[in-house]
Amino acid sequence: MRITVRGKNIEVTDALRDYVTKRLGKLDKYLELDEAQVTLLVERGNHVIEVTIPINGMILRGEEETSDMYSSIDLVVEKLEKQLEKYKTKLLSRRMRTQPNVTVRELPTNLAELEKEEEDAPKILRTKRFAMKPMPVDEAVLQMNLLGHSFFVFTNADTEEVNVVYRRKDGNYGLIEPYFA
């Protein structure tokens, strides 16, 4: 796996880079991963690590924040391991449904647990439809706050594209714009 480590407000030492590489290398036991992008940053005395790993058109992402960078690295690896395990379980169950006679080397020992986990998976319980009138971004933020939501989907009056505005953990706002590659 190719790991790119960047630092913001922190110098990425060889020891830190080696520790990140060693810990993220353990994720290869779940799936063969091609690349990972890691950003280490320090803000307000907290050590934050952000890891992004593309997998088969999906993106696996983890972020952790503690007072020690090494602790943050350990926690984010644990979080990513859980996500990879869940992803792998879904792949195996899908493969079992489509090709029941194929034997997979890494099948779960208890298929009843696998079926129960699938039943417990989140389901879409409600679908909402709403009219989207074009509006500027600041009006969308105002509308989101009036509704008391943490995000708001709208048609951007400037670009005529569907955008999403959301409230960030730091109290500021983010804007998601579509990008077609």
Rosetta blueprint (number, residue, H / E / L):
1 M L
2 R E
3 I E
4 T E
5 V E
6 R E
7 G E
8 K E
9 N L
10 I L
11 E L
12 V L
13 T L
14 D H
15 A H
16 L H
17 R H
18 D H
19 Y H
20 V H
21 T H
22 K H
23 R H
24 L H
25 G H
26 K H
27 L H
28 D H
29 K H
30 Y L
31 L L
32 E L
33 L L
34 D L
35 E E
36 A E
37 Q E
38 V E
39 T E
40 L E
41 L E
42 V E
43 E E
44 R L
45 G L
46 N E
47 H E
48 V E
49 I E
50 E E
51 V E
52 T E
53 I E
54 P E
55 I E
56 N L
57 G L
58 M E
59 I E
60 L E
61 R E
62 G E
63 E E
64 E E
65 E E
66 T E
67 S L
68 D L
69 M H
70 Y H
71 S H
72 S H
73 I H
74 D H
75 L H
76 V H
77 V H
78 E H
79 K H
80 L H
81 E H
82 K H
83 Q H
84 L H
85 E H
86 K H
87 Y H
88 K H
89 T H
90 K H
91 L H
92 L H
93 S H
94 R H
95 R H
96 M H
97 R H
98 T H
99 Q L
100 P L
101 N L
102 V L
103 T L
104 V L
105 R L
106 E L
107 L L
108 P L
109 T L
110 N L
111 L H
112 A H
113 E H
114 L H
115 E H
116 K H
117 E H
118 E H
119 E H
120 D H
121 A L
122 P L
123 K L
124 I L
125 L L
126 R L
127 T L
128 K L
129 R L
130 F L
131 A L
132 M L
133 K L
134 P E
135 M E
136 P L
137 V H
138 D H
139 E H
140 A H
141 V H
142 L H
143 Q H
144 M H
145 N H
146 L H
147 L H
148 G L
149 H L
150 S L
151 F E
152 F E
153 V E
154 F E
155 T E
156 N E
157 A L
158 D L
159 T L
160 E L
161 E L
162 V E
163 N E
164 V E
165 V E
166 Y E
167 R E
168 R L
169 K L
170 D L
171 G L
172 N L
173 Y E
174 G E
175 L E
176 I E
177 E L
178 P L
179 Y L
180 F L
181 A L
